[in-house]
Amino acid sequence: MIRWFAGHKTASNLLLIVMLAIGIFAAPTLLRETFPDYSPTEASINIAYRGASAADVEDAICSRISDAVKGVANLEELSCTAQDNVASAVAKMSPGGDVGRFMNEVDAEIGAITDFPAGADTPVITRLYTTDLVAAIAVYGDMSFVDLEAYANDLELRLFDIDNVAEVVVKGLSQRQWQIEISSDVLRQYGLSVGDISALIRQQNIDMPLGTLSSSDAEVQLRFVNQSRSIEDLENLVVLSGPSGGELRLGQIANIEEGYELEEEKIFYNGERALILEVRKNKDSDAINVMAGITDFLENERAMVGSGVTLAITQDMTSIVADRLAMLVSNGIIGLVLVAGTMSLFYRPRLAIWAILGLPVAFAGSFAVMALLGLSLNMITLVGLLVAIGIVMDDSVVITDSIYDHAAKGYKPIEAVVYGVKQVLPGVMSSFLTTVAVFGPLSFLSGELGTVLEVMPIVLLAALAASLVEAFLILPHHLKGPIAHAVANEPVRFSRWFDAGFEKFREGSGRVADGAIKIRYFVMGGLIIVLLGSVGFFAGGNIKMEAMPDMEGDVIEARLLMPQGTPLNVTQDAVGQVVDALARINAQLAQPEGKELVQAVQVRYNENVSAGETGSHVATVGVDLLTAEMRATGLDELVPLWQEEIGDIYGLINLAIQEPGFGPAGIPIEIRIQGRDLDQMKRASRDLTDYLEGYVGVFNVMDDLRPGKPQRQYSLSEGANNLGFTSEAIAAQIRSGMLGDIVDDIQLGNQNVEVLVSQTQGERSDLDALDRALVTSKTGQSVPLNVVSNYVETRDWGKITLVDGVRTITVQADVDAGKANASA
């Protein structure tokens, strides 16, 4: 086979053209993304239960979900997290299961549950990880927040015009509401309650189809429309009317304002109120192409809106892939130049040029296999291609040297290339098989990390296999002519000088080898000592291990966790302390060329990924730094300085300063404690946390069971039944006044607005006023709440997690890979 291809130029050239053509046509079809798709198949089940505590949600919702879903085929794990007002469950499918059947069964089992509480919303079931984040865009400017919301919503719709944009999520914005607030004094004056007002609005706020009237002339659709589509319409709504024609309108007794459901749902970018638009793509779309479309869109948008609105990209998930692609190209070019230059020192440049042809052929073969298997260009496959550069070049050098050596001995060109290749063929094949033995097992790793790493050996071995085809079947023919010319002609003066110098170096190396052989036992003993020392050094934990390399990035976050029930203004004070400390550190740390270390600061309230909680008691401060290549301050220096400058924050539970994690590596330490008694489990968790904190290099140790908000638990007092009161009646009146009733949901263009009726903010934030609040019995008698009820003050847990129906506490911790091993 080798001789036949060496002697037939058409066959070898045709094979070369075919391999290169396949690679050239395959390369543009490859998707570019950050990581291979390692996400498991998971179904998310979310059920809102307004006003409920975590314990209520656990009993009324999570327990029922666990019982219903446990029989689903291929269910690997079901976790349900109960928090105030909401239950969030995730059903994870076992590898190899049928995705469609799994989702259908989960949906059917949840739909079959008939005993959810009456106040719970309809379950929302979605499949997770169907899209990938491409970029996040901050939108802010000199305008009212209502106008900013309208502009962001318009921007959201127009971003879908970009090819392959699958989802746009607006962050920093909660549900928009028209909030109708009525004082209890006014309600008593007119003999009304919040429930009465809610019922009246529902009755008079109608948009209903009535059917079709068929006549001999035409068919006419009938509809009754009396829906309030503005605050002015609501203010003119008739609440009471008399026989004399007098009317009492809602605006006369209530204060109606536009607001938002969650005050704490807000984002500040460089000190200005902003909205963040997260742009996501389909799994089968090219991330870099989508990012290019976003960049073009923003350039056009900036030109249209002028200086009144700022559009800033706060997160670019494609930058890593683009950098790795640039590195691959530059390393490939450098490799080609180095190999060509080095081989030209020993042989003629024509030999070097043909020898380096193996690299593009190897890449072409790898691209073809990647396209065939549906792989993408990502951080892992690019690592495989980078590794292949060195190995492919080694094989080409070895084969070229062997052919040149045979030609120098007087073999004819055809014989020189054939015998030269055959002589090194066992060694080259052994090298290839060794690489297979080393990298092949990565294809059989399990879990999410295995899903990511399994693509690297495929790409690497495909490149090496293609290079072997080129080295054994294509390269010999192309070296046949140049090798004869190189042997027949006298080398130039530089080559003679270099050959003489290298010969002296080789003779010196030979004498060193001869000396080592004479004292071989001493040398062997030294090697054994070095080997044992290396094993001991590794066993002693001096060589650190981590799943994925810890590359210093350009973003760092400070995640604050305060006690549940902390008012937003207290959290804002704590955030201000963190941001002010960062500003002082930024002023102290000088950077090259006078640049600022801190490029941008983003404050996100109602978010803390580490704690897994939302509310007015959590916040995240995200900092965009000068790029790692340009800045003079590393994160190892910045983080301790920032923590020291922040100082003590009153009431703080945890402050974690770290890089936002991404990729498949996961959390270094994660330990679960399961049982029934949460108090006992919490004690075990504290002991475990204290134990982990004793390790050097372990930080950000935290569990997910923490006290919830302070509670008042009301019950019916003695004698209340005699006055005509029932527990249900009292609870309903308190709930309507405190929590409010959502009486309508109106769609105004691309904005959705809820209509909420409640008592005034002052009454809803004053416990003494609540005690004095009047409740009405079924006989119409009104008495203060503290007369017909008793209460006890308590505090339940703020978050309860069930894993496969069992109460679970998860303890997590980060590990500094430079100081400790997570597996130690």
Number of C-alpha atoms within 10 A of each C-alpha: 9 18 18 13 20 25 16 11 14 12 16 21 17 12 17 19 13 14 21 19 15 16 23 17 14 19 18 11 15 20 19 23 25 24 19 22 18 16 15 15 20 24 22 20 20 19 21 20 23 16 17 18 21 25 19 19 28 25 11 19 26 28 17 17 24 21 14 17 20 18 12 18 15 17 19 15 16 21 22 28 23 29 25 25 16 24 27 20 25 20 27 19 22 17 14 8 14 13 17 8 13 22 20 11 16 24 18 14 16 19 13 10 13 8 9 17 12 7 11 19 14 12 17 13 18 15 14 15 16 16 16 21 22 24 23 21 21 23 22 25 16 13 11 11 15 12 12 19 21 15 14 20 19 13 15 19 12 11 20 15 12 16 13 18 23 19 20 21 13 19 17 20 19 15 13 18 21 23 24 27 20 24 20 18 12 13 17 14 8 11 11 15 22 25 19 13 20 21 14 16 22 14 11 15 19 15 12 12 11 10 10 11 10 10 8 5 6 8 10 11 11 12 13 10 12 14 18 20 13 13 16 11 14 20 19 14 21 16 19 12 11 8 6 6 6 9 13 15 16 21 19 12 17 20 15 20 12 15 16 17 15 15 14 25 20 20 25 19 22 14 12 14 20 28 22 26 24 20 24 23 22 18 18 16 19 20 28 20 16 22 22 13 17 21 14 12 15 17 11 11 15 15 9 10 11 9 11 10 17 16 18 15 16 20 16 14 17 22 17 15 21 18 11 19 17 12 14 17 12 12 15 19 13 12 17 22 15 14 21 23 16 14 21 16 16 17 21 20 17 18 26 25 19 19 28 22 20 28 26 21 28 29 26 26 27 29 28 27 20 23 19 11 11 12 19 25 24 25 21 22 25 20 17 22 25 18 15 24 23 15 18 26 21 13 24 25 18 17 24 24 19 19 27 24 17 21 24 16 10 12 17 15 24 21 17 25 31 24 19 23 26 18 15 17 18 11 13 20 14 12 14 19 14 12 16 17 11 11 18 17 11 20 16 11 13 13 13 16 17 15 19 25 23 21 21 23 23 22 27 27 23 24 30 27 18 23 30 23 18 23 25 22 23 25 30 30 28 20 25 23 14 20 27 19 15 18 18 11 8 10 15 9 9 10 16 14 12 12 15 12 11 13 12 11 12 12 11 12 12 12 12 11 12 12 11 14 13 10 10 13 11 12 13 13 11 12 12 12 12 12 12 12 12 13 11 12 12 12 11 11 14 13 14 16 15 16 12 11 9 11 7 13 16 18 22 21 21 24 24 27 27 22 19 20 15 16 14 18 12 15 24 18 13 22 24 15 16 21 22 14 18 22 14 13 18 17 12 10 14 15 16 10 8 7 12 16 25 19 15 16 22 22 28 24 27 22 25 22 13 20 19 11 20 19 22 25 25 28 31 24 24 23 24 18 20 20 15 15 8 13 18 13 15 12 17 9 9 16 17 12 14 20 17 10 16 20 11 11 16 10 13 14 13 18 19 20 19 16 16 13 11 9 14 20 14 13 13 17 17 15 12 13 16 15 12 10 9 16 11 10 18 17 11 14 22 14 11 17 18 12 10 19 15 10 12 12 16 20 16 17 19 24 22 20 21 17 14 20 18 14 14 13 12 17 14 20 16 11 12 15 13 8 16 14 22 15 15 9 15 20 14 13 18 18 17 18 24 20 16 24 19 17 18 19 13 16 10 10 8 10 13 12 19 20 23 20 27 27 24 18 12 9 18 16 11 10 11 10 14 17 14 13 18 22 23 21 17 11 9 11 12 15 15 15 21 18 16 22 19 15 13 9 9 11 12 15 20 22 23 24 25 21 19 20 18 16 21 23 24 16 20 21 20 18 20 16 17 13 14 19 20 19 10 9
